[in-house]
């Protein structure tokens, strides 16, 4: 089995392994669905899964982590039926290794934002940001495998800030962990998705990154080849319905 190099990646891997090697972790019913989904979609997917079950369908088991960690685990045989990635690069990597059935569906979009604890002096997203953060820390997803961190590094590099801010960065295991660190006031600022920071009284959005500073943030979803394809396709169809679209919009995502 392959293991991630970073500590944050190892923690996320442990969460995935715990979910599937615990007693009774995987049900045998053909109607059950297991989705490996980007951590930033956890609230939306949990709500949609509840609506799916309430409509008389089988249960949905959702495993949330960094898309990079999830992609590696699917490649190593973890039992997933659907993969929802916050980064097309990881989806393409998995498809290139023969793990995906059919074409991935571009489902959602997002924006990248700079956040701070609520009430803090608002930071300016410009060339003075390193000086504004002097002596403080910036939380980001680990840019070696976390999509939010990959986009953050791209944006900071294109703005000429990465060389000065990279050493201040606290690398987190996924976008939700980054959010939590700023919510607790343990980091002066963080870079997350707009959907993560939506309607959170503990946070304030200091700035939205220009979309031309990073690759488009596209969430794609696909059926995993070695999974339960019939149930996976049915739940994938449900993710594309108006009912699910309303949940995604309310949670701050853009529909593709």
Rosetta silent file (secondary structure, phi, psi, omega in degrees, C-alpha in Angstrom):
SEQUENCE: XXXXXXXXXXXXXXXXXXXXXXXXXXXXXXXXXXXXXXXXXXXXXXXXXXXXXXXXXXXXXXXXXXXXXXXXXXXXXXXXXXXXXXXXXXXXXXXXXXXXXXXXXXXXXXXXXXXXXXXXXXXXXXXXXXXXXXXXXXXXXXXXXXXXXXXXXXXXXXXXXXXXXXXXXXXXXXXXXXXXXXXXXXXXXXXXXXXXXXXXXXXXXXXXXXXXXXXXXXXXXXXXXXXXXXXXXXXXXXXXXXXXXXXXXXXXXXXX
SCORE:     score description
SCORE:     0.000 S_00000001
   1 L     0.000  141.170  179.413    0.000    0.000    0.000 S_00000001
   2 L   -86.338  144.790  179.845    1.199    3.503   -0.806 S_00000001
   3 L  -125.333  143.108  177.917    1.416    6.081    1.988 S_00000001
   4 L   -68.111  151.845 -177.237    1.487    9.901    1.767 S_00000001
   5 L   -78.771  -34.392 -173.555    4.734   11.617    2.668 S_00000001
   6 L   -83.954  157.036  177.356    3.346   14.444    4.779 S_00000001
   7 H   -63.300  -42.223 -179.432    2.066   14.194    8.358 S_00000001
   8 H   -63.399  -39.123  177.257   -1.225   15.789    7.361 S_00000001
   9 H   -65.080  -37.052  179.080   -1.642   13.265    4.569 S_00000001
  10 H   -65.456  -38.169  178.319   -0.934   10.427    6.997 S_00000001
  11 H   -64.438  -43.634  179.255   -3.643   11.685    9.370 S_00000001
  12 H   -64.698  -38.763  177.855   -6.167   11.822    6.534 S_00000001
  13 H   -61.727  -42.520  179.607   -5.127    8.330    5.426 S_00000001
  14 H   -59.307  -39.355  179.233   -5.693    7.016    8.956 S_00000001
  15 H   -63.586  -40.056  179.562   -9.236    8.406    8.889 S_00000001
  16 H   -66.248  -45.921 -179.067   -9.951    6.600    5.622 S_00000001
  17 H   -63.674  -39.255  179.235   -8.511    3.320    6.863 S_00000001
  18 H   -61.921  -39.283 -178.821  -10.436    3.576   10.131 S_00000001
  19 H   -62.987  -30.834 -172.654  -13.698    4.028    8.241 S_00000001
  20 H  -106.902  -13.132  178.400  -13.220    0.838    6.277 S_00000001
  21 H  -106.848    1.718  172.686  -11.467   -1.541    8.613 S_00000001
  22 L   -72.701  150.337  179.660  -13.801   -0.971   11.567 S_00000001
  23 L   -56.538  131.858  177.071  -16.241   -3.860   12.201 S_00000001
  24 L    72.029   18.298 -174.165  -19.304   -3.590    9.959 S_00000001
  25 L   -66.241  -34.399 -175.845  -17.831   -0.639    8.082 S_00000001
  26 L  -118.042  117.056  178.828  -19.015   -1.764    4.649 S_00000001
  27 L   -78.219  157.601 -173.864  -22.539   -3.018    4.162 S_00000001
  28 L   -96.616   -9.624 -174.707  -23.181   -5.672    1.547 S_00000001
  29 L   -61.012  138.437  179.207  -26.485   -4.430    0.113 S_00000001
  30 L   -69.711  -14.846 -179.784  -26.498   -3.738   -3.604 S_00000001
  31 L   -89.843  -10.409 -179.776  -28.523   -0.574   -2.936 S_00000001
  32 L   -74.922  150.805  178.804  -25.882    0.972   -0.684 S_00000001
  33 E  -129.160  134.396  172.087  -23.549    3.650   -2.044 S_00000001
  34 E  -114.663  121.118  178.981  -20.105    4.632   -0.813 S_00000001
  35 E  -115.144  128.296  171.118  -18.862    8.016   -1.985 S_00000001
  36 E   -94.406  115.350 -170.799  -15.346    9.299   -1.448 S_00000001
  37 E  -131.782  145.965  177.525  -15.786   13.081   -1.485 S_00000001
  38 E   -53.029  138.495 -176.054  -13.658   16.168   -1.023 S_00000001
  39 H   -55.485  -31.692 -178.311  -13.757   17.408    2.575 S_00000001
  40 H   -68.562  -13.502  179.173  -15.158   20.760    1.453 S_00000001
  41 H   -97.800    7.437 -169.884  -18.350   19.047    0.273 S_00000001
  42 H   -58.735  -46.319 -178.498  -19.055   17.335    3.601 S_00000001
  43 H   -64.756  -44.193 -177.934  -22.043   19.458    4.687 S_00000001
  44 H   -67.425  -46.836 -177.866  -23.701   19.388    1.278 S_00000001
  45 H   -66.198  -37.812  177.741  -23.165   15.670    0.618 S_00000001
  46 H   -61.470  -42.195  179.024  -24.341   14.739    4.109 S_00000001
  47 H   -67.372  -42.734 -179.739  -27.559   16.683    3.561 S_00000001
  48 H   -66.881  -38.560  178.603  -28.107   15.245    0.084 S_00000001
  49 H   -63.113  -38.145  178.213  -27.426   11.704    1.318 S_00000001
  50 H   -65.209  -40.067  178.412  -30.083   12.147    4.019 S_00000001
  51 H   -66.377  -38.475  177.778  -32.595   13.304    1.389 S_00000001
  52 H   -61.072  -46.641 -179.671  -31.705   10.314   -0.807 S_00000001
  53 H   -68.487  -38.905  179.744  -32.345    7.861    2.033 S_00000001
  54 H   -63.477  -24.630  179.116  -35.541    9.651    3.086 S_00000001
  55 L   -82.224    5.101  175.570  -36.840    9.129   -0.463 S_00000001
  56 L    98.450   11.007  179.311  -36.688    5.357    0.121 S_00000001
  57 L   -93.235  171.870  178.632  -33.246    4.582   -1.253 S_00000001
  58 L   -69.779  166.678 -178.747  -30.419    2.685    0.406 S_00000001
  59 L   -68.908  153.428  175.043  -27.959    4.387    2.761 S_00000001
  60 E  -111.585  122.701  173.591  -25.031    6.445    1.539 S_00000001
  61 E   -97.184  119.400 -178.090  -21.702    6.006    3.270 S_00000001
  62 E  -110.897  131.702  175.330  -19.601    9.134    2.762 S_00000001
  63 E  -116.249  121.233 -175.860  -15.874    9.325    3.423 S_00000001
  64 E  -112.118  132.738  177.222  -14.476   12.872    3.451 S_00000001
  65 E  -168.185 -176.276  172.817  -10.806   13.795    3.130 S_00000001
  66 L   -59.813  139.850  179.473   -8.411   15.564    0.813 S_00000001
  67 H   -57.857  -34.810  179.457   -9.077   14.599   -2.802 S_00000001
  68 H   -65.213  -44.126  178.096   -5.447   13.550   -3.143 S_00000001
  69 H   -63.456  -44.533 -178.984   -5.642   11.136   -0.206 S_00000001
  70 H   -64.219  -42.652  179.406   -8.938    9.706   -1.456 S_00000001
  71 H   -60.822  -42.721  179.348   -7.650    9.240   -4.999 S_00000001
  72 H   -63.652  -38.993 -178.263   -4.611    7.344   -3.733 S_00000001
  73 H   -71.106  -36.622  173.522   -6.768    5.099   -1.577 S_00000001
  74 H   -61.635  -42.784  179.138   -9.130    4.274   -4.449 S_00000001
  75 H   -62.527  -28.325  179.330   -6.070    3.422   -6.516 S_00000001
  76 L   -91.925    8.925  173.200   -4.969    1.096   -3.704 S_00000001
  77 L    98.084    9.405  176.959   -8.317   -0.704   -3.682 S_00000001
  78 L   -60.934  140.917 -172.336  -10.359    1.133   -1.047 S_00000001
  79 L   -77.795   88.901  178.302  -14.068    0.243   -1.524 S_00000001
  80 L  -120.564  147.668  176.568  -15.622    3.303   -3.166 S_00000001
  81 L  -103.755  -34.276  178.424  -18.482    3.533   -5.659 S_00000001
  82 E  -131.875  149.502  174.809  -18.230    7.253   -6.483 S_00000001
  83 E  -126.092  123.005  176.613  -15.398    9.767   -6.325 S_00000001
  84 E  -114.601  108.708 -173.081  -16.131   13.497   -5.965 S_00000001
  85 E  -106.905  142.232  176.549  -12.915   15.455   -6.390 S_00000001
  86 L   -87.762    7.069 -174.883  -12.252   19.140   -5.764 S_00000001
  87 L  -148.057  123.873 -178.471   -9.485   19.047   -8.350 S_00000001
  88 H   -66.564  -24.451  178.453   -9.608   17.808  -11.937 S_00000001
  89 H   -61.538  -44.329  179.254   -5.942   16.848  -11.713 S_00000001
  90 H   -69.268  -36.480  176.482   -6.633   14.123   -9.151 S_00000001
  91 H   -64.008  -43.837  179.713   -9.648   12.884  -11.137 S_00000001
  92 H   -64.944  -36.849  177.557   -7.545   12.716  -14.292 S_00000001
  93 H   -61.561  -44.850 -178.579   -4.790   10.897  -12.402 S_00000001
  94 H   -67.730  -40.486  177.991   -7.251    8.285  -11.185 S_00000001
  95 H   -63.876  -40.406  179.612   -8.807    7.921  -14.640 S_00000001
  96 H   -63.523  -22.234  178.638   -5.362    7.531  -16.177 S_00000001
  97 L   -96.281   11.589  172.946   -4.717    4.596  -13.877 S_00000001
  98 L    77.818   23.270 -176.163   -7.863    2.835  -15.066 S_00000001
  99 L   -98.412   -5.571 -173.403   -9.973    3.366  -11.944 S_00000001
 100 E  -113.699  138.401  177.155  -12.844    5.376  -13.435 S_00000001
 101 E  -100.411  123.765  179.909  -15.804    4.125  -15.474 S_00000001
 102 E    75.283 -167.111 -177.655  -16.999    6.484  -18.183 S_00000001
 103 E   -93.052  135.866  174.259  -16.391   10.215  -18.315 S_00000001
 104 E   -62.053  149.847  179.311  -16.237   12.325  -15.132 S_00000001
 105 E  -105.497  124.300  174.116  -19.043   14.863  -14.732 S_00000001
 106 E   -73.675  111.586 -170.091  -18.159   18.483  -13.975 S_00000001
 107 E  -103.117  -45.295 -169.852  -20.618   19.098  -11.139 S_00000001
 108 E  -136.947  162.025  170.883  -19.632   22.178   -9.122 S_00000001
 109 E  -130.758  168.742 -178.025  -17.474   25.269   -9.040 S_00000001
 110 L  -155.138  172.607  175.289  -16.072   27.383   -6.210 S_00000001
 111 L  -123.008  156.903  179.415  -14.047   30.481   -5.377 S_00000001
 112 E  -103.092  132.041 -176.359  -10.891   30.878   -3.312 S_00000001
 113 E  -132.271  154.884  172.742  -10.985   33.332   -0.389 S_00000001
 114 E   -97.658  122.572 -177.232   -8.708   34.759    2.286 S_00000001
 115 E  -117.390  159.434  176.862  -10.331   34.403    5.708 S_00000001
 116 E  -142.362  163.302  170.896   -9.641   35.703    9.221 S_00000001
 117 E   -60.840  144.654 -179.865  -11.192   35.326   12.661 S_00000001
 118 L   -58.533  137.041  177.316  -14.222   37.595   12.987 S_00000001
 119 L    89.471   -8.042  178.723  -13.393   41.086   14.270 S_00000001
 120 L   -74.359  151.164  174.889   -9.716   41.032   13.285 S_00000001
 121 L   -55.738  130.630 -172.096   -8.324   44.032   11.357 S_00000001
 122 L   -69.794  128.958  178.548   -9.076   43.250    7.730 S_00000001
 123 L   -79.976  145.978  174.536   -6.081   42.140    5.688 S_00000001
 124 L   -95.738  132.300  179.303   -5.453   43.555    2.224 S_00000001
 125 L   -87.977   80.209 -179.872   -4.804   40.987   -0.496 S_00000001
 126 L  -149.177 -167.745 -174.649   -1.874   42.737   -2.129 S_00000001
 127 L   -66.652  -11.566  179.851    1.917   42.805   -2.164 S_00000001
 128 L   -91.999    1.921 -176.513    1.990   43.935    1.472 S_00000001
 129 H   -56.718  -42.490  177.574    0.289   40.786    2.786 S_00000001
 130 H   -58.080  -39.167  178.495    3.572   39.220    4.060 S_00000001
 131 H   -69.772  -37.505  177.919    4.275   42.353    6.086 S_00000001
 132 H   -63.416  -30.781 -178.520    0.700   42.421    7.405 S_00000001
 133 L   -97.036    7.811 -176.254    1.153   38.833    8.598 S_00000001
 134 L   -51.511  127.306 -179.933    4.650   39.342    9.992 S_00000001
 135 L    79.792    1.031 -179.446    5.118   37.098   13.030 S_00000001
 136 L  -118.477  176.522 -176.333    1.781   35.356   12.379 S_00000001
 137 L  -118.200  151.917  179.051    0.755   32.208   10.539 S_00000001
 138 E  -117.902  120.071 -179.530   -1.256   31.506    7.402 S_00000001
 139 E   -89.562  131.038  175.716   -3.261   28.257    7.278 S_00000001
 140 E  -142.730  159.593  170.318   -3.598   26.489    3.918 S_00000001
 141 E   -66.060  148.109  179.847   -4.281   22.975    2.730 S_00000001
 142 L   -57.805  112.904 -174.748   -1.101   21.020    2.145 S_00000001
 143 L   -70.229   -3.845  175.915   -0.222   22.066   -1.440 S_00000001
 144 L   -77.096  -21.610 -179.505    1.454   18.723   -2.066 S_00000001
 145 L  -153.004  -16.727 -177.406   -1.931   16.972   -2.268 S_00000001
 146 L   -87.602  121.443 -178.127   -4.861   19.099   -0.976 S_00000001
 147 H   -52.431  -44.902  179.862   -6.703   20.869   -3.839 S_00000001
 148 H   -59.417  -36.021  177.120   -7.446   24.007   -1.777 S_00000001
 149 H   -72.673  -36.331  176.449   -3.737   24.215   -0.996 S_00000001
 150 H   -61.360  -46.961  178.199   -2.782   23.591   -4.616 S_00000001
 151 H   -64.462  -39.146 -179.335   -5.017   26.480   -5.714 S_00000001
 152 H   -62.687  -45.255  179.231   -3.698   28.658   -2.868 S_00000001
 153 H   -64.553  -41.446  177.072   -0.087   28.131   -3.870 S_00000001
 154 H   -56.611  -46.833 -177.611   -0.926   28.824   -7.528 S_00000001
 155 H   -63.481  -45.643 -178.648   -2.641   32.079   -6.571 S_00000001
 156 H   -68.189  -36.077  176.594    0.161   33.234   -4.289 S_00000001
 157 H   -64.272  -45.904 -178.407    2.811   32.314   -6.860 S_00000001
 158 H   -67.908  -22.130  176.616    0.997   34.231   -9.607 S_00000001
 159 L   -93.160    1.991  178.788    0.700   37.234   -7.285 S_00000001
 160 L    72.950   26.454 -174.479    4.426   37.058   -6.468 S_00000001
 161 L  -112.669  -14.292 -172.295    3.770   36.264   -2.794 S_00000001
 162 H   -63.215  -39.477 -177.946    4.599   32.581   -2.377 S_00000001
 163 H   -59.703  -31.944 -179.006    8.340   33.041   -1.780 S_00000001
 164 H   -94.165  -26.702 -176.544    7.581   35.237    1.228 S_00000001
 165 H   -96.489  -21.375 -176.849    4.422   33.563    2.501 S_00000001
 166 H   -57.370  -37.508 -179.108    5.291   29.903    1.983 S_00000001
 167 H   -73.327  -16.523  178.711    7.453   29.810    5.104 S_00000001
 168 H   -89.149   -8.770 -170.471    4.565   31.240    7.168 S_00000001
 169 E   -76.967  135.193  168.110    2.146   28.558    6.006 S_00000001
 170 E   -98.210  117.031 -174.941    0.688   25.919    8.304 S_00000001
 171 E   -88.688  117.731 -175.209   -0.070   22.985    6.019 S_00000001
 172 E  -103.913  162.511 -172.536   -3.351   21.306    6.916 S_00000001
 173 L   -74.194  -21.873  176.346   -4.751   17.906    5.923 S_00000001
 174 L  -166.232  177.811 -175.976   -7.756   19.335    4.047 S_00000001
 175 H   -64.725  -36.476 -178.959   -9.828   22.492    3.501 S_00000001
 176 H   -68.749  -36.223  177.310  -12.063   21.863    6.515 S_00000001
 177 H   -66.657  -36.324  176.169   -9.092   21.513    8.853 S_00000001
 178 H   -61.547  -45.675  179.353   -7.758   24.814    7.532 S_00000001
 179 H   -58.869  -45.060 -176.652  -11.097   26.446    8.294 S_00000001
 180 H   -61.900  -37.855 -178.768  -11.145   25.044   11.826 S_00000001
 181 H   -64.114  -38.850  179.217   -7.729   26.464   12.649 S_00000001
 182 H   -75.153  -38.471  176.737   -8.873   29.977   11.745 S_00000001
 183 H   -56.021  -38.919 -178.413  -12.218   29.547   13.507 S_00000001
 184 L   -80.285   -4.796 -177.600  -10.327   28.767   16.720 S_00000001
 185 L    73.771   17.453  179.949   -8.084   31.798   16.298 S_00000001
 186 L   -87.509   -5.056  173.407   -5.016   29.551   16.108 S_00000001
 187 L  -139.433  139.575 -176.828   -4.050   31.078   12.773 S_00000001
 188 L   -69.781  -24.425 -178.336   -4.269   34.754   11.841 S_00000001
 189 E  -160.192  165.892  178.152   -5.552   33.944    8.368 S_00000001
 190 E  -154.971  162.173  176.392   -6.304   31.085    6.028 S_00000001
 191 E  -119.634  117.620 -176.368   -7.065   30.345    2.410 S_00000001
 192 E  -139.413 -176.390  174.832  -10.166   28.229    1.826 S_00000001
 193 E   -81.592  152.103  177.558  -13.110   27.897   -0.515 S_00000001
 194 H   -59.698  -35.292 -179.937  -15.903   30.465   -0.427 S_00000001
 195 H   -64.900  -31.530  179.329  -18.362   27.668    0.366 S_00000001
 196 H   -65.737  -39.176 -173.010  -16.377   26.797    3.526 S_00000001
 197 H   -90.246    0.465 -174.106  -16.610   30.320    4.922 S_00000001
 198 L   -64.969  129.656  173.554  -20.247   30.921    4.019 S_00000001
 199 L    53.312   40.896  178.948  -22.477   32.228    6.834 S_00000001
 200 L  -111.569  111.104 -174.996  -19.935   31.509    9.570 S_00000001
 201 L   -69.324  -14.130  179.367  -20.114   34.093   12.353 S_00000001
 202 L   -83.637   -7.585 -173.942  -16.684   33.059   13.635 S_00000001
 203 E  -127.475  160.922  167.145  -15.026   34.165   10.401 S_00000001
 204 E  -135.455  144.013  177.154  -14.769   37.087    8.065 S_00000001
 205 E   -89.777  115.613 -179.271  -13.780   37.007    4.426 S_00000001
 206 E   -77.758  -37.328 -176.435  -10.985   39.504    3.897 S_00000001
 207 E  -164.835  156.074  173.406  -10.778   39.088    0.122 S_00000001
 208 E  -106.912  129.952 -179.727  -11.700   36.903   -2.828 S_00000001
 209 L   -70.984  136.265  174.516   -8.799   35.795   -5.022 S_00000001
 210 L   -56.984  137.393 -175.725   -9.078   36.800   -8.676 S_00000001
 211 H   -66.337  -21.408  179.915  -10.031   33.708  -10.665 S_00000001
 212 H   -82.095    3.821  177.845   -7.208   34.264  -13.131 S_00000001
 213 H   -91.215   -7.051 -179.216   -4.605   33.678  -10.399 S_00000001
 214 L  -150.638  166.239  176.621   -5.284   29.937  -10.222 S_00000001
 215 L   -60.809  152.190  177.260   -6.719   27.060  -12.221 S_00000001
 216 L   -57.040  136.262  179.505  -10.526   26.913  -12.368 S_00000001
 217 L   -88.338   99.807 -177.498  -11.936   25.264   -9.233 S_00000001
 218 E  -119.930  127.499  174.012  -14.032   22.469  -10.674 S_00000001
 219 E   -96.586  119.070  178.072  -15.493   19.585   -8.685 S_00000001
 220 E  -113.967  152.011 -177.977  -15.937   16.516  -10.857 S_00000001
 221 E  -130.887  143.714 -178.980  -17.625   13.243   -9.948 S_00000001
 222 E  -150.809  156.396  175.705  -17.262    9.795  -11.495 S_00000001
 223 E   -78.267  133.719  177.526  -18.212    6.158  -10.987 S_00000001
 224 E   -83.228  132.949 -171.518  -15.384    4.015   -9.650 S_00000001
 225 L   -61.038  -39.829 -175.577  -14.781    0.986  -11.871 S_00000001
 226 L   -91.365   11.683 -177.408  -14.420   -1.599   -9.103 S_00000001
 227 L   -93.154 -148.793  179.589  -17.382   -0.339   -7.090 S_00000001
 228 L  -104.493   86.956 -166.938  -21.151   -0.858   -7.229 S_00000001
 229 H   -64.587  -36.941 -177.367  -21.859    0.801  -10.599 S_00000001
 230 H   -65.123  -49.383  178.405  -25.667    0.556  -10.688 S_00000001
 231 H   -64.966  -37.600 -179.848  -26.185    2.155   -7.276 S_00000001
 232 H   -62.299  -43.745 -179.984  -23.411    4.652   -8.011 S_00000001
 233 H   -64.482  -38.118  179.362  -25.077    5.801  -11.226 S_00000001
 234 H   -64.935  -42.405  179.407  -28.415    6.245   -9.475 S_00000001
 235 H   -71.258  -34.468  175.698  -26.898    8.417   -6.769 S_00000001
 236 H   -60.942  -42.619  177.224  -24.872   10.326   -9.370 S_00000001
 237 H   -60.606  -38.239  179.393  -28.132   11.089  -11.192 S_00000001
 238 H   -66.240  -34.793  178.277  -29.568   12.336   -7.886 S_00000001
 239 H   -64.533  -20.434 -178.041  -26.577   14.658   -7.431 S_00000001
 240 L   -98.308    2.637 -179.252  -27.565   16.287  -10.726 S_00000001
 241 L   -78.946  166.697  176.897  -31.224   16.882   -9.808 S_00000001
 242 H   -63.174  -34.202  179.198  -32.769   20.208   -8.940 S_00000001
 243 H   -62.201  -45.185  177.984  -33.194   19.082   -5.335 S_00000001
 244 H   -69.610  -37.960  179.548  -29.464   18.497   -4.956 S_00000001
 245 H   -58.283  -39.168  179.330  -28.658   21.663   -6.902 S_00000001
 246 H   -63.876  -39.637  177.312  -30.590   23.700   -4.358 S_00000001
 247 H   -63.866  -46.909 -179.635  -28.529   22.193   -1.530 S_00000001
 248 H   -60.634  -43.187  178.871  -25.264   22.928   -3.329 S_00000001
 249 H   -62.233  -46.106 -179.197  -26.299   26.530   -4.039 S_00000001
 250 H   -62.897  -29.186  179.117  -27.363   27.085   -0.447 S_00000001
 251 L   -86.634    2.577  172.713  -24.022   25.716    0.719 S_00000001
 252 L    97.439    9.589  178.623  -22.146   28.234   -1.440 S_00000001
 253 L   -91.092  157.278  172.435  -21.184   26.206   -4.508 S_00000001
 254 E  -100.434  140.354  178.640  -21.583   27.227   -8.108 S_00000001
 255 E   -88.393  137.276  179.815  -23.247   24.745  -10.479 S_00000001
 256 L   -93.899    0.000    0.000  -21.370   23.798  -13.621 S_00000001
